[in-house]
Amino acid sequence: MREGEQSPTLRIALVCPYSLSRPGGVQGQVVGLARVLDERGHQVTVFAPVDNVADAPDDINLVVSGRSVPLPSNGSRAPVSVSPRAVAHAVSALQLGRFDVVHVHEPFSPGLPYGLLVARDIPPLVATFHRSGGSFFYSALRPVAKLAARRFAVRCAVSEAARETAVEAIGGEYEVLFNGVEIDRFRNAEWWPKQGPTILFLGRHEERKGLRVLLDGFGILTGAEATERRMGAVVATSVGATSVDSPILWIAGNGPETEWLRRLYPESPTVHWLGVLSEEEKVKRLAAADVLCAPSLGGESFGMVLLEAMAARTLVVASDIDGYRDAAGADAVLVPPGDRFALAEALESALAPGEAGGAGAALDPRPDRLAAASARAEGWSMKRLVERYETLYWSVTVRPTR
């Protein structure tokens, strides 16, 4: 390309099977990809279910592919559209859009992804697999999945765990990429006000996400014995110090276990139930928290929220499972999944005086630790991911690159 010449652009359809009215990892990836691809000059349209138009991002070009219903998937409930009429409308809009490439995420999820597998006159399909572990969707389609998958021009997986899941279900070759982080949104975020050392949980309130383990661990952390240890540490490191702030737990999200867990651990000065957060509030609270705790028991193909916390320079304490280990490496504190005592100990250490910027902060190792974590998150930037996808898009499109 000659100097000063405009970079060629593509007309790209991004297909998300999950409702954009609900927070989620796949939804966040699709919207983030759309933003960065648009910044790079491409013409991008997102196709996704939406339950409430007011919840949809207003900075992307969107075609609504129906309203969602929750279906069981991988220990959770996926908000997917099952309306044949909505799927037919979305397929028609996609055919009329004269796109160069269609990038479909979780291609064996109900809704528009199903329609793409049988529709005619569809541009080349790039498929990205996110799921780790068995799935009702994979099982239900197993007899025809391998045949349908022949329509994919390129298959990608967000992690090795996701690749292994897809290979077991349908076989084939995969480009293992990653989930991208919009680094600047977290690095430059305004902080949400807080009243003391704060732990944040972000996720659906269901068994797989381990919220009960965190609440039990937090109960241990805020018990009398642990409080005395923190008091002793303050006295030992700061002459005249006689008190220490109790940790605060922010719990975001909702789910099938919300009411039960709220009865066990009701709202209090130290336990705050926040409900579902807007994306703006989520970013601010993530930046303000001292620790992001991700206590999932399994089934996580990639630790997206861990990388977001690392980009925001927030310490991460998480379960030692494949997806989280792959994402965070040595830049997070990892504990055995389901072990509330180990989790309490890790949280206590993370919030210890000197570690969290309290007494003894001159010896605080956090700046170096958090700088290393931030640098690691940079390696998963959305801009880098888009560059990888652009190469794949151009490899399958029929348009010349000039």
C-alpha positions in Angstrom: 0.0 0.0 0.0 1.4 3.4 -1.0 2.0 6.0 1.7 -1.0 8.1 2.3 -3.4 5.6 0.7 -6.5 4.7 2.7 -6.6 1.2 4.3 -9.1 -1.1 2.6 -12.3 -1.6 4.5 -14.8 -4.5 4.9 -18.5 -4.8 5.4 -18.7 -7.0 8.5 -21.7 -8.6 10.3 -21.1 -9.6 13.9 -23.6 -12.1 15.2 -24.2 -12.5 18.9 -26.7 -15.2 20.1 -27.1 -13.7 23.5 -29.3 -10.7 24.5 -27.5 -7.4 24.7 -29.9 -6.5 27.4 -28.0 -8.8 29.7 -24.4 -8.4 30.7 -22.1 -11.3 29.6 -18.7 -12.2 28.3 -19.8 -12.9 24.7 -21.9 -9.8 24.5 -19.0 -7.7 25.7 -16.7 -9.2 23.2 -19.1 -8.6 20.3 -19.7 -5.0 21.3 -16.0 -4.3 21.9 -15.1 -5.8 18.5 -17.7 -3.6 16.8 -16.3 -0.5 18.4 -12.7 -1.1 17.5 -13.5 -2.3 14.0 -15.6 0.8 13.4 -12.7 2.9 14.7 -10.5 1.2 12.0 -12.8 2.3 9.3 -14.8 -0.9 8.7 -18.6 -0.9 8.2 -19.9 -3.0 11.1 -23.4 -4.2 11.9 -24.2 -6.2 15.1 -27.0 -8.8 14.9 -28.3 -9.7 18.4 -31.4 -10.2 20.5 -32.5 -7.3 22.6 -35.2 -7.3 25.3 -35.3 -3.6 26.0 -34.0 -1.2 23.4 -32.9 1.2 26.2 -30.4 -1.4 27.4 -28.7 -1.7 24.0 -25.4 0.1 23.4 -26.0 3.3 21.4 -22.6 3.5 19.8 -23.0 0.5 17.5 -25.1 -0.2 14.3 -27.6 -2.8 15.5 -30.1 -5.2 13.9 -32.3 -6.8 16.6 -32.8 -10.5 16.1 -35.7 -11.0 18.5 -36.3 -11.1 22.3 -34.6 -13.6 24.5 -35.7 -16.5 26.7 -33.4 -18.2 29.3 -32.3 -21.7 28.3 -30.0 -23.9 30.4 -26.4 -24.0 29.2 -23.2 -25.1 30.9 -24.5 -24.7 34.4 -26.1 -21.3 33.6 -29.0 -19.9 31.7 -28.3 -18.4 28.3 -30.6 -15.5 27.1 -31.2 -16.6 23.5 -33.8 -15.9 20.9 -35.9 -18.9 19.7 -38.4 -17.1 17.5 -38.4 -18.5 13.9 -39.9 -15.2 12.7 -37.2 -13.1 14.3 -34.5 -15.4 12.9 -36.0 -15.2 9.3 -36.1 -11.4 9.6 -32.5 -11.2 10.7 -31.3 -13.6 8.0 -33.2 -11.5 5.4 -31.5 -8.3 6.7 -28.2 -10.0 6.6 -28.6 -11.2 3.0 -29.6 -7.7 1.9 -26.7 -6.1 3.7 -24.1 -7.1 1.1 -21.6 -8.0 3.8 -18.2 -9.3 2.9 -17.9 -11.6 5.9 -20.1 -12.8 8.8 -18.5 -13.4 12.2 -20.7 -15.5 14.4 -20.0 -16.1 18.1 -21.1 -19.4 19.7 -22.3 -20.7 16.4 -24.3 -23.6 17.8 -26.5 -21.4 20.0 -30.2 -21.2 19.2 -31.5 -18.3 17.2 -29.8 -16.5 14.3 -26.7 -18.8 14.4 -29.0 -21.8 13.6 -30.5 -19.8 10.7 -27.0 -19.1 9.3 -26.2 -22.8 9.1 -29.1 -23.5 6.7 -29.6 -20.2 4.9 -28.5 -19.6 1.3 -26.5 -16.7 -0.1 -24.6 -16.1 3.1 -21.1 -14.5 2.9 -18.2 -16.5 4.3 -18.7 -17.5 7.9 -16.0 -16.9 10.6 -17.0 -18.8 13.8 -15.7 -18.2 17.3 -16.3 -20.7 20.0 -16.3 -19.4 23.6 -17.8 -22.2 25.6 -15.8 -24.5 27.9 -17.3 -27.8 29.1 -20.3 -29.8 27.9 -23.4 -28.0 26.6 -27.0 -28.9 25.9 -26.7 -27.0 22.6 -23.8 -29.1 21.5 -25.4 -32.3 22.6 -28.7 -31.5 20.9 -27.0 -30.8 17.6 -24.4 -33.5 17.7 -25.9 -35.7 14.9 -25.8 -32.9 12.4 -23.2 -30.6 13.9 -20.2 -31.9 11.9 -22.1 -31.5 8.6 -23.3 -28.0 9.5 -19.8 -26.9 10.6 -18.6 -27.4 7.0 -20.1 -24.0 6.3 -17.4 -22.3 8.5 -14.6 -20.8 6.4 -12.6 -20.3 9.6 -13.0 -21.7 13.1 -11.6 -19.8 16.1 -11.6 -20.5 19.9 -11.0 -18.0 22.6 -8.9 -20.4 24.6 -7.4 -23.8 24.6 -10.2 -25.0 26.9 -12.8 -23.7 24.4 -10.9 -25.3 21.5 -10.9 -28.7 23.3 -14.7 -28.4 23.9 -15.4 -27.6 20.2 -13.1 -30.4 19.0 -14.8 -33.0 21.2 -18.2 -31.8 19.8 -17.5 -31.4 16.1 -13.8 -32.0 15.4 -11.9 -29.7 13.0 -9.0 -27.3 13.1 -9.2 -24.0 15.2 -7.3 -20.7 15.4 -6.8 -20.2 19.1 -7.1 -16.5 19.8 -8.3 -14.8 23.1 -10.9 -12.5 24.5 -10.0 -8.8 24.1 -10.0 -6.1 26.7 -10.8 -2.4 25.9 -7.8 -1.4 27.9 -8.3 2.4 27.9 -11.9 2.1 29.3 -10.6 0.5 32.4 -7.2 2.1 32.8 -8.7 5.6 32.6 -11.9 5.0 34.5 -13.3 7.3 37.2 -13.5 5.6 40.6 -16.8 4.8 42.3 -16.9 6.2 45.8 -16.1 3.7 48.6 -15.9 3.7 52.4 -13.0 1.3 53.0 -11.0 -1.7 51.7 -13.4 -3.2 49.1 -13.8 -6.6 47.4 -16.0 -6.8 44.3 -17.8 -9.8 42.9 -19.1 -9.6 39.3 -21.1 -12.4 37.9 -24.3 -14.4 37.8 -25.6 -15.7 41.1 -25.5 -19.4 40.4 -23.6 -22.4 41.9 -21.0 -22.4 39.1 -19.8 -18.9 39.8 -19.0 -19.7 43.5 -20.7 -16.8 45.1 -21.7 -18.9 48.1 -18.0 -19.8 48.6 -17.1 -16.1 48.5 -19.8 -15.2 51.0 -18.7 -18.0 53.4 -15.1 -16.9 53.0 -16.0 -13.3 53.6 -17.7 -14.4 56.8 -14.5 -16.0 57.9 -12.5 -12.9 56.9 -14.7 -10.6 58.9 -14.9 -12.9 62.0 -13.4 -11.8 65.3 -10.2 -13.8 64.9 -9.4 -12.4 61.5 -10.2 -8.9 62.7 -7.8 -9.2 65.6 -5.1 -10.3 63.2 -5.6 -7.3 61.1 -5.6 -5.0 64.1 -2.3 -6.6 65.3 -0.7 -6.0 61.9 -1.7 -2.3 62.0 -0.3 -1.9 65.5 2.9 -3.7 64.5 3.5 -1.5 61.4 2.3 1.9 62.7 3.0 3.2 66.2 -0.2 4.5 67.7 -2.6 2.8 65.2 -5.5 1.3 67.1 -8.2 0.5 64.5 -8.6 -0.9 61.1 -11.5 -0.6 58.6 -13.6 -3.7 58.1 -13.6 -4.9 54.5 -16.6 -4.3 52.4 -18.0 -6.7 49.9 -19.8 -5.4 46.7 -21.9 -8.1 45.1 -23.0 -7.2 41.5 -25.4 -9.2 39.3 -28.3 -11.5 40.0 -29.4 -15.1 39.3 -31.3 -18.1 40.7 -29.4 -18.1 44.0 -29.8 -14.4 44.8 -32.8 -14.5 47.2 -31.4 -17.5 49.0 -28.0 -16.0 49.4 -29.4 -12.7 50.5 -31.3 -14.4 53.3 -28.1 -16.1 54.5 -26.0 -12.9 54.1 -28.4 -9.9 54.2 -27.5 -6.3 53.3 -25.3 -4.9 56.1 -22.6 -2.2 56.5 -20.1 -4.7 55.1 -22.2 -6.6 52.5 -23.7 -4.6 49.7 -26.1 -6.2 47.2 -25.9 -4.0 44.1 -28.0 -5.8 41.5 -27.2 -5.7 37.8 -24.9 -2.8 37.0 -24.8 -0.6 34.0 -21.6 -1.0 32.0 -20.5 2.5 33.1 -21.0 1.7 36.8 -19.3 -1.7 36.4 -16.2 -0.1 35.1 -16.1 2.5 37.9 -16.6 0.0 40.6 -14.0 -2.3 39.1 -11.5 0.5 39.1 -12.3 1.5 42.7 -12.2 -1.9 44.3 -9.1 -3.1 46.1 -9.7 -6.7 45.0 -11.8 -8.4 42.3 -12.8 -11.9 43.5 -13.7 -14.5 41.0 -14.5 -17.7 42.9 -15.9 -19.8 40.0 -16.0 -23.6 40.5 -15.3 -24.4 36.9 -16.7 -24.1 33.3 -14.9 -20.8 32.5 -13.1 -20.9 29.2 -11.4 -17.6 29.7 -11.1 -15.1 32.6 -12.3 -11.9 30.9 -13.3 -10.2 34.1 -9.8 -10.9 35.5 -8.1 -9.1 32.7 -10.5 -6.2 33.0 -9.6 -5.9 36.7 -5.9 -6.1 35.8 -6.3 -3.4 33.2 -7.9 -1.3 35.9 -5.0 -2.0 38.3 -7.2 -3.9 40.7 -5.7 -7.0 42.5 -7.3 -10.3 41.5 -8.0 -13.2 43.8 -9.6 -16.1 41.8 -10.1 -19.8 41.7 -7.2 -21.9 40.3 -9.1 -23.2 37.2 -7.9 -23.5 33.6 -9.6 -20.5 32.1 -8.5 -18.2 34.9 -5.0 -19.6 35.0 -4.6 -19.0 31.3 -5.7 -15.4 31.5 -4.0 -14.2 34.7 -0.9 -16.3 34.9 1.3 -15.4 37.8 -0.3 -11.9 38.1 -3.3 -13.0 40.2 -3.7 -14.9 43.5 -5.2 -18.3 42.7 -6.7 -20.6 45.3 -8.3 -24.1 45.1 -11.9 -23.8 43.8 -14.6 -24.3 46.5 -12.2 -23.8 49.4 -13.7 -21.0 51.5 -10.8 -21.1 54.0 -8.1 -20.7 51.4 -10.2 -17.9 49.8 -10.6 -16.1 53.1 -6.8 -16.3 53.7 -6.0 -15.0 50.2 -8.4 -12.1 50.6 -7.0 -11.3 54.1 -3.5 -11.2 52.7 -4.6 -9.1 49.7 -6.1 -6.5 52.1 -3.3 -6.6 54.7 -1.8 -3.3 55.9 1.0 -2.3 53.5 -0.4 -4.5 50.8 -3.6 -2.5 50.3 -2.0 0.9 50.8 -2.6 1.2 54.6 -0.1 1.4 57.4 3.4 0.4 56.1 2.5 1.5 52.6 6.1 2.5 52.0 6.8 -1.2 51.8 3.7 -1.8 49.7 4.5 -4.3 46.9 1.2 -3.5 45.1 2.5 -0.9 42.6 5.0 -3.3 41.0 2.5 -6.2 41.2 -0.3 -4.2 39.6 1.9 -2.7 37.0 2.9 -6.2 35.9 -0.7 -7.2 35.8 -1.7 -4.2 33.8 1.1 -5.0 31.3 -0.2 -8.6 31.0 -3.7 -7.3 30.3 -2.2 -5.1 27.5 -1.3 -8.3 25.7 -5.0 -9.1 25.5 -6.0 -5.7 24.2 -9.1 -5.5 21.9 -7.0 -3.7 19.3 -4.5 -6.6 19.1 -7.4 -9.0 18.8 -9.0 -7.0 16.0 -5.8 -7.1 14.0 -5.8 -10.9 14.2 -9.5 -11.1 13.1 -8.9 -8.6 10.3 -6.3 -11.0 8.8 -8.8 -13.9 9.0 -11.6 -11.8 7.5 -9.4 -10.9 4.5 -8.3 -14.5 4.1 -11.9 -15.6 3.4 -13.5 -12.6 1.7 -13.9 -12.6 -2.1 -13.1 -8.9 -2.4 -9.6 -7.9 -3.5 -7.5 -6.0 -1.0 -6.7 -3.4 -3.7 
